[in-house]
């Protein structure tokens, strides 16, 4: 699902604000506020430009953040007690690492990365501490995460996306593995003395891959802010490590596209360009992952690309799981269905799924 585009009257003001340049903000409509909130930049803009219409969004983010931190610390303690080694990734790690204050980086959940073999133990921890597990479609090779949630005494919902691979897509699941990320991890003392997140080079690679593979290059502005803030904090050695890792893992084109789109907003950053660190042969290498840069990529082609990354046995298993998800998931998907209609619902879902294969990946429903 793509975010709504930034209206032209706001785009110039937002661009200047994010570049720390003087900006003339017009009065904001309710639709403008919603758009900036959906792009995740409302608190960031308010902190810089003090647009009065954004005060409510900024105050909500600031009020929720301490409650989110208390809950996260409790979760990390419980996981550690159960022997589950955990990395904080994506928005929550960046909020406490590269932003001036964590409430400036809004997010709807907290992403954690664990080893594949730690899934059962992590599940026991969350369920034993009052969290509910959200049902998935049962597609083990296409859904490599599970969400747990609970509502605290203040009415705030805390959602944790627990991942065991960095991407759901089979082609990218092993681009960065938990064990290597953990070996290069950096401390996040503002969260907890024992909290860790990926190194800046690893976090940048993950962010570049995530916005293209999971969101098909969606121009959500806060994700581009993440890229820019990471890049500005990286040393030359870290930039070189990032680009060499991107080339080695065959995701160089995806990373270059993400960096180029960030530079549209924030300007060129020559020290962080691939051309400075890689040879011509490395820059021109063939990458099958380049298919994800095609804006016309269909769900059918995307599915086939990821089936090819699996063994024949896993391909058969995934096709079966796509066709026949668990009954509980079907009942959740069709809550008003009459008893006895389940077989027909599977048929309906299958027909709908076949039709979806011809749609452009990432297109709005």
NUTOR-996661 format. One record per residue (C-alpha): residue in one letter; x, y, z. Coordinates in steps of 0.1 Angstrom, whole numbers, plus 5000, padded with zeros to 4 digits. Each point is the difference from the previous one (the first is absolute). Example, Ala and Ser with C-alpha at 12.3 -4.5 7.8 and 13.67 -1.06 7.14 Angstrom:
residues 2
A512349555078S501450344993
This chain:
residues 365
X500050005000X501650334989X499850315021X498150304986X502350234981X501150325017X498050294985X502150244979X499450305023X501449795029X502849824982X502350304998X499550105036X500549655012X503149954979X501550335014X499149915035X501649654998X503250174986X500050245029X499450304977X497550285005X496549904989X496750194996X497249765011X496550084989X497149945023X499449625001X496749834994X498849695017X501049814969X503550155001X500449905036X498949644992X502449984971X503050115020X499049765028X499749714975X503550094987X501249995036X501450355000X497450205020X502050015033X503350064981X498450304982X498450145032X503449985018X501650224973X497250224986X497550015029X497049974977X497150035025X497949764981X502549725007X500250065037X497549735008X501949744980X503350105017X498449995035X498549654994X503449874988X501750155031X497449865024X500149654986X503849964998X500749965037X497349735003X501449834970X503550015015X498849855033X498349724982X503049934978X502449985029X497749755017X499849794968X503850004996X500549895036X497549724996X501649884968X503450015015X498949805030X498749734976X503450004981X498650174969X502750224985X498350304983X500850284977X497950324998X499750094963X498550254977X498050305014X500549945037X503749954997X500450314979X497850215023X502449955029X503250024979X499850264972X497250235010X500350285025X497049865019X498349674995X496550164997X501250174968X500049654983X496349885001X499349634996X497049785005X502049705014X503349895013X502049774977X502249735016X502349754983X500849665015X501649684989X497849764982X500449735026X498850255028X496550044986X498349755024X501750165030X499150354990X496449894995X499949865035X501350335014X497450224983X497149775007X501149965036X500150375004X496550084988X500650074963X497749864974X501449844969X498650124967X499049734975X501949974968X499049834967X502349715008X502350084971X503349905017X502150104970X498350334994X499350125035X503249995021X498750195030X497250005025X498450295019X499150005037X498050285016X498550115033X498250315013X501550155032X498250165029X500150344982X498249864970X503150004978X500549714977X503549854999X500849804968X503149804994X500949864966X502449715008X502049914969X502449714994X501150114966X500550364988X497549974972X496949794993X501049944964X502049684996X502550174976X501150255027X499549805032X503749925003X501450334987X500950085037X499849715025X499450045037X503349855010X502150254980X497850295010X500449915037X503849964996X500250364986X497250155023X500450335018X498650095034X496950215004X500550135036X497250254998X497649704999X501849775024X503649925010X499549664983X498150114969X501649964966X499350094964X501749954967X503150194991X499450314979X501249834968X497749705007X497150225009X500450204968X500149694979X496949875018X498150334995X500950014963X498849654994X496950035022X498550304982X500449844966X499249645007X497250045025X498650334987X501150014964X501950335003X497250185018X501150365005X499150025037X502050305011X501049875034X501749704984X502150244979X500850205032X501349685015X502349944971X501350365001X500650005038X501849674999X502350114971X500950335017X501249815031X502049734982X503850014997X501849954967X500749645011X496349945007X499050144966X502549774983X498849705020X496450084991X500650024962X502249695000X497449805019X497350124976X502149884970X500949675017X496449925009X498850104965X497750295011X502150284987X497450144975X497450005027X502250195024X501150254973X496450074992X499150075036X503050235005X499250194968X496450065012X501350125034X502350244982X497050154981X498850135034X503350065018X502550084972X503049824988X502449855025X503149914980X501849825028X497249755002X499849924963X500649644987X502350134972X502650115026X500449655015X499349744973X501649914967X498350044966X499549624998X498350005034X497850294991X498849824968X499649655014X496849814991X497549975028X496849804999X498750225028X499850294976X496649874990X498650175031X500950344986X497449954972X497050215008X497949774979X501049695020X496949795005X499149795030X500249694977X503650084989X501050085036X498549675012X501949814973X503350185008X499749895036X498949654992X503249964979X502050095032X498649695018X500749634996X497549794981X498649875033X499650355015X498450124967X497349735003X499550075037X499650374993X497449954972X498049775023X500150255028X499050294977X497049794988X498949865034X500750245029X499049895035X496349995008X500450255028X501650254975X497049954976X497550065028X501850325009X500150114964X496349934994X498450075034X496550024987X500149674980X497249765008X500849655015X500749744973X501350254974X503749955007X500749794969X498450274978X502150265018X503249814990X498850004964X499250375001X503350085016X501849804973X498250174972X500750345016X503749905004X500449904964X498550334989X502450185023X503049854982X499450234971X499950325021X503050225004X501949925032X499550275026X496950144982X497250135022X497249755007
